[in-house]
Amino acid sequence: MMGGLRLFAMLLIGLTVVYVCLSLYSRSVRRAKLEAEWDAGNGAGDREAHVRSGLERYDGSIRRKLILGVYVVPLSLIGILIYVTNFM
């Protein structure tokens, strides 16, 4: 039992590291796209204001919420695997 809890804790730590890295990468890619959009002449006003408003929209977007799948998918698959192994 304790071995399983330690494994679960290490898995959560690993998934958190992956989530943070993926989140930071996705945000930096979005920032680069917003800056390129403003440089191309499609942005209105100040560059920093354009990037800030775009990142605020990104924070509420579905794409950011989909990154939480880093936690959901592996834990679900492990749960299904344990269920199938033990009860079927």
NULOSE-160686 format. One record per atom (N, C-alpha, C, O, CB): residue number from 1; residue in one letter; x, y, z. Coordinates in steps of 0.1 Angstrom, whole numbers, plus 2048, in hexadecimal, padded with zeros to 3 digits. Glycine has a CB too. Layout:
<recs>
  paba  donu   c1   c2   c3
   NUM     A    X    Y    Z
...
</recs>
This chain:
<recs>
  paba  donu   c1   c2   c3
     1     M  808  7F4  800
     1     M  800  800  800
     1     M  809  80D  800
     1     M  806  816  7F8
     1     M  7F7  800  80C
     2     M  813  80D  809
     2     M  81C  819  809
     2     M  823  81A  7FC
     2     M  826  825  7F8
     2     M  825  817  815
     3     G  827  80F  7F6
     3     G  82E  810  7E9
     3     G  825  816  7DE
     3     G  82A  81E  7D6
     3     G  833  802  7E5
     4     G  819  813  7DF
     4     G  80F  818  7D5
     4     G  80D  827  7D7
     4     G  80C  82F  7CE
     4     G  802  811  7D6
     5     L  80D  82B  7E4
     5     L  80B  83A  7E7
     5     L  818  842  7E3
     5     L  817  84D  7DE
     5     L  809  83C  7F6
     6     R  823  83C  7E5
     6     R  830  843  7E1
     6     R  830  844  7D2
     6     R  834  84E  7CC
     6     R  83C  83B  7E6
     7     L  82C  839  7CB
     7     L  82C  839  7BC
     7     L  822  844  7B7
     7     L  825  84B  7AE
     7     L  828  82C  7B7
     8     F  816  845  7BD
     8     F  80C  84F  7BA
     8     F  811  85D  7BC
     8     F  80F  866  7B4
     8     F  7FF  84C  7C2
     9     A  818  85F  7C7
     9     A  81E  86C  7CB
     9     A  828  870  7C0
     9     A  829  87B  7BC
     9     A  824  86C  7D9
    10     M  831  867  7BD
    10     M  83B  86A  7B3
    10     M  835  86C  7A5
    10     M  83A  875  79E
    10     M  845  85E  7B2
    11     L  82B  865  7A2
    11     L  824  868  795
    11     L  81E  876  795
    11     L  81F  87C  78B
    11     L  819  85D  793
    12     L  817  87A  7A0
    12     L  812  887  7A1
    12     L  81D  892  7A0
    12     L  81B  89C  799
    12     L  80A  889  7AE
    13     I  828  890  7A6
    13     I  833  899  7A5
    13     I  838  89A  796
    13     I  83A  8A5  791
    13     I  83F  895  7AE
    14     G  839  88F  790
    14     G  83E  88E  782
    14     G  834  895  779
    14     G  837  89D  770
    14     G  840  880  77D
    15     L  827  892  77B
    15     L  81C  898  773
    15     L  81C  8A7  775
    15     L  819  8AF  76C
    15     L  80F  892  775
    16     T  81E  8AC  781
    16     T  81E  8BA  784
    16     T  82A  8C1  77C
    16     T  828  8CC  777
    16     T  81F  8BD  793
    17     V  835  8BB  77C
    17     V  841  8C1  775
    17     V  83D  8C1  766
    17     V  840  8CC  75F
    17     V  84E  8B8  777
    18     V  837  8B7  760
    18     V  833  8B7  752
    18     V  829  8C2  750
    18     V  82A  8C9  746
    18     V  82E  8A9  74E
    19     Y  81F  8C3  759
    19     Y  815  8CD  757
    19     Y  81A  8DB  757
    19     Y  817  8E4  74F
    19     Y  80A  8CC  762
    20     V  823  8DE  761
    20     V  829  8EB  761
    20     V  831  8EF  755
    20     V  830  8F9  74F
    20     V  832  8ED  76E
    21     C  839  8E5  751
    21     C  842  8E7  744
    21     C  839  8E9  738
    21     C  83B  8F2  730
    21     C  84B  8DB  742
    22     L  82F  8E1  737
    22     L  825  8E2  72B
    22     L  81E  8EF  72C
    22     L  81C  8F5  721
    22     L  81C  8D6  72B
    23     S  819  8F3  737
    23     S  812  900  739
    23     S  81B  90C  735
    23     S  816  915  72E
    23     S  80D  901  747
    24     L  827  90C  73A
    24     L  830  917  737
    24     L  834  917  728
    24     L  834  922  722
    24     L  83D  916  73F
    25     Y  836  90C  722
    25     Y  839  90B  714
    25     Y  82D  910  70C
    25     Y  82F  918  702
    25     Y  83C  8FD  710
    26     S  821  90C  70F
    26     S  815  910  708
    26     S  813  91F  709
    26     S  810  926  6FF
    26     S  809  909  70D
    27     R  815  925  715
    27     R  814  933  717
    27     R  81E  93B  70F
    27     R  81B  945  709
    27     R  814  936  726
    28     S  82A  936  70E
    28     S  835  93D  707
    28     S  832  93C  6F8
    28     S  835  946  6F1
    28     S  843  937  70A
    29     V  82D  931  6F3
    29     V  829  930  6E5
    29     V  81E  93A  6E2
    29     V  81F  941  6D7
    29     V  825  922  6E1
    30     R  814  93B  6EA
    30     R  809  945  6E8
    30     R  80E  953  6E8
    30     R  80A  95B  6E0
    30     R  7FE  943  6F3
    31     R  818  956  6F2
    31     R  81D  963  6F2
    31     R  825  967  6E5
    31     R  823  972  6E0
    31     R  827  965  6FE
    32     A  82C  95D  6E0
    32     A  834  95F  6D4
    32     A  82A  962  6C8
    32     A  82D  96A  6C0
    32     A  83D  953  6D1
    33     K  81F  95A  6C8
    33     K  815  95C  6BD
    33     K  80F  96A  6BE
    33     K  80D  971  6B4
    33     K  80B  952  6BD
    34     L  80C  96F  6CA
    34     L  806  97C  6CC
    34     L  810  987  6C8
    34     L  80C  991  6C2
    34     L  801  97E  6DB
    35     E  81C  985  6CC
    35     E  826  98F  6C8
    35     E  828  98F  6B9
    35     E  82A  99A  6B3
    35     E  834  98C  6CF
    36     A  828  984  6B2
    36     A  82A  983  6A4
    36     A  81D  989  69D
    36     A  81F  990  693
    36     A  82B  975  69F
    37     E  812  987  6A3
    37     E  805  98D  69D
    37     E  806  99C  69E
    37     E  802  9A3  694
    37     E  7F9  988  6A5
    38     W  80B  9A2  6A9
    38     W  80C  9B0  6AB
    38     W  816  9B6  6A1
    38     W  814  9C0  69B
    38     W  80F  9B4  6B9
    39     D  822  9AF  6A0
    39     D  82C  9B3  697
    39     D  828  9B3  688
    39     D  82D  9BB  680
    39     D  839  9AA  698
    40     A  81F  9AA  684
    40     A  81A  9AA  677
    40     A  810  9B5  674
    40     A  80B  9B7  668
    40     A  813  99C  674
    41     G  80C  9BC  67E
    41     G  803  9C7  67C
    41     G  7F4  9C4  67F
    41     G  7EC  9CD  67D
    41     G  804  9CC  66E
    42     N  7F2  9B9  684
    42     N  7E4  9B5  687
    42     N  7DF  9B9  695
    42     N  7D4  9B8  698
    42     N  7E2  9A6  685
    43     G  7E9  9BE  69D
    43     G  7E5  9C1  6AB
    43     G  7E3  9D0  6AC
    43     G  7E9  9D8  6A5
    43     G  7F0  9BD  6B5
    44     A  7DA  9D4  6B5
    44     A  7D7  9E2  6B7
    44     A  7DD  9E7  6C4
    44     A  7DD  9DF  6CE
    44     A  7C7  9E5  6B7
    45     G  7E2  9F3  6C4
    45     G  7E6  9F9  6D1
    45     G  7F4  9F5  6D4
    45     G  7FC  9F1  6CC
    45     G  7DD  9F5  6DC
    46     D  7F7  9F5  6E1
    46     D  805  9F2  6E6
    46     D  807  9E3  6E5
    46     D  7FE  9DB  6E7
    46     D  806  9F7  6F5
    47     R  814  9DF  6E3
    47     R  817  9D1  6E1
    47     R  815  9C9  6EE
    47     R  80F  9BF  6EE
    47     R  826  9D0  6DD
    48     E  81A  9CF  6F9
    48     E  818  9C8  706
    48     E  809  9C6  70A
    48     E  805  9BC  710
    48     E  81F  9CF  711
    49     A  801  9D1  707
    49     A  7F3  9D0  70A
    49     A  7EC  9C5  702
    49     A  7E4  9BE  706
    49     A  7EC  9DD  708
    50     H  7F0  9C4  6F5
    50     H  7EB  9BA  6EC
    50     H  7EE  9AC  6F1
    50     H  7E6  9A3  6F1
    50     H  7F0  9BC  6DD
    51     V  7FB  9AA  6F5
    51     V  800  99D  6FA
    51     V  7F9  99A  707
    51     V  7F4  98E  709
    51     V  80F  99D  6FB
    52     R  7F8  9A4  710
    52     R  7F1  9A1  71D
    52     R  7E3  99D  71B
    52     R  7DE  994  722
    52     R  7F2  9AE  726
    53     S  7DB  9A4  712
    53     S  7CD  9A1  710
    53     S  7CC  993  70A
    53     S  7C2  98C  70D
    53     S  7C6  9AB  708
    54     G  7D5  990  701
    54     G  7D4  983  6FA
    54     G  7D7  977  704
    54     G  7D1  96D  704
    54     G  7DE  982  6EF
    55     L  7E1  97A  70D
    55     L  7E4  970  717
    55     L  7D8  96E  722
    55     L  7D6  963  727
    55     L  7F1  973  71F
    56     E  7D1  979  724
    56     E  7C6  978  72D
    56     E  7BB  970  727
    56     E  7B4  968  72E
    56     E  7C0  986  731
    57     R  7B9  971  71A
    57     R  7AF  969  713
    57     R  7B4  95A  713
    57     R  7AC  951  714
    57     R  7AD  96E  704
    58     Y  7C1  958  711
    58     Y  7C7  94B  711
    58     Y  7C4  944  71F
    58     Y  7C1  938  720
    58     Y  7D6  94B  70E
    59     D  7C6  94C  72A
    59     D  7C4  946  737
    59     D  7B6  940  739
    59     D  7B4  937  741
    59     D  7C6  951  742
    60     G  7AC  946  732
    60     G  79E  941  733
    60     G  79A  937  728
    60     G  78F  933  728
    60     G  795  94C  733
    61     S  7A4  933  720
    61     S  7A0  92B  714
    61     S  7A0  91C  718
    61     S  7A5  918  722
    61     S  7AB  92D  709
    62     I  79A  915  70F
    62     I  799  906  710
    62     I  7A6  900  70F
    62     I  7A9  8F5  715
    62     I  78E  901  706
    63     R  7AF  905  707
    63     R  7BC  8FF  705
    63     R  7C4  8FE  712
    63     R  7CB  8F4  714
    63     R  7C4  908  6FA
    64     R  7C3  909  71A
    64     R  7CA  908  727
    64     R  7C4  8FD  730
    64     R  7CC  8F7  737
    64     R  7C9  916  72E
    65     K  7B7  8FC  72F
    65     K  7B1  8F2  738
    65     K  7B4  8E3  733
    65     K  7B4  8DA  73A
    65     K  7A2  8F4  738
    66     L  7B6  8E2  726
    66     L  7B9  8D5  720
    66     L  7C7  8D0  725
    66     L  7C9  8C4  725
    66     L  7B9  8D5  711
    67     I  7D0  8D9  729
    67     I  7DD  8D5  72E
    67     I  7DB  8CD  73B
    67     I  7E4  8C5  73F
    67     I  7E6  8E1  730
    68     L  7D0  8CE  742
    68     L  7CD  8C7  74E
    68     L  7CC  8B8  74B
    68     L  7CC  8AF  754
    68     L  7C0  8CC  755
    69     G  7CA  8B4  73E
    69     G  7CA  8A6  73A
    69     G  7D6  89F  73E
    69     G  7D7  893  73E
    69     G  7C7  8A6  72B
    70     V  7E1  8A6  741
    70     V  7ED  8A0  745
    70     V  7EB  898  752
    70     V  7F1  88E  754
    70     V  7F8  8AB  748
    71     Y  7E2  89D  75A
    71     Y  7DE  896  766
    71     Y  7D4  88B  764
    71     Y  7D5  880  768
    71     Y  7D9  89F  771
    72     V  7CA  88F  75C
    72     V  7BE  886  75B
    72     V  7C1  87A  753
    72     V  7BD  86F  757
    72     V  7B3  88E  754
    73     V  7C7  87B  748
    73     V  7C9  86F  73F
    73     V  7D2  864  745
    73     V  7CD  859  746
    73     V  7D0  874  732
    74     P  7DE  867  74A
    74     P  7E6  85C  750
    74     P  7DF  856  75D
    74     P  7DF  84A  75E
    74     P  7F3  861  754
    75     L  7D9  85E  765
    75     L  7D3  859  771
    75     L  7C7  850  76E
    75     L  7C4  846  774
    75     L  7CF  864  77B
    76     S  7BF  854  764
    76     S  7B4  84C  75F
    76     S  7B8  83F  759
    76     S  7B3  835  75C
    76     S  7AC  854  755
    77     L  7C3  840  751
    77     L  7C8  833  74B
    77     L  7CD  82A  756
    77     L  7CB  81E  755
    77     L  7D3  836  741
    78     I  7D4  82F  760
    78     I  7D9  826  76B
    78     I  7CD  820  772
    78     I  7CE  815  776
    78     I  7E2  82E  774
    79     G  7C3  828  775
    79     G  7B7  823  77C
    79     G  7B0  818  774
    79     G  7AC  80E  77A
    79     G  7AE  82F  77F
    80     I  7AF  81A  767
    80     I  7A8  810  75F
    80     I  7B1  804  75E
    80     I  7AC  7F8  75F
    80     I  7A6  815  751
    81     L  7BE  805  75D
    81     L  7C7  7FA  75D
    81     L  7C6  7F2  76A
    81     L  7C6  7E5  76A
    81     L  7D6  7FE  75B
    82     I  7C6  7F8  775
    82     I  7C5  7F2  782
    82     I  7B7  7EA  783
    82     I  7B7  7DF  788
    82     I  7C6  7FC  78E
    83     Y  7AC  7F1  77F
    83     Y  79F  7EB  780
    83     Y  79F  7DE  777
    83     Y  79A  7D3  77B
    83     Y  794  7F5  77B
    84     V  7A3  7DF  76B
    84     V  7A3  7D4  761
    84     V  7AC  7C8  766
    84     V  7A8  7BD  766
    84     V  7A8  7D8  753
    85     T  7B7  7CC  76C
    85     T  7C0  7C1  771
    85     T  7BA  7BA  77D
    85     T  7BC  7AE  77E
    85     T  7CE  7C8  774
    86     N  7B4  7C1  786
    86     N  7AF  7BB  792
    86     N  7A1  7B5  791
    86     N  79E  7AB  798
    86     N  7B0  7C5  79D
    87     F  799  7BB  789
    87     F  78A  7B7  78A
    87     F  785  7B1  77D
    87     F  779  7AE  77C
    87     F  782  7C3  78D
    88     M  78D  7AF  773
    88     M  788  7A9  767
    88     M  78F  79C  763
    88     M  78C  795  759
    88     M  789  7B2  75B
</recs>
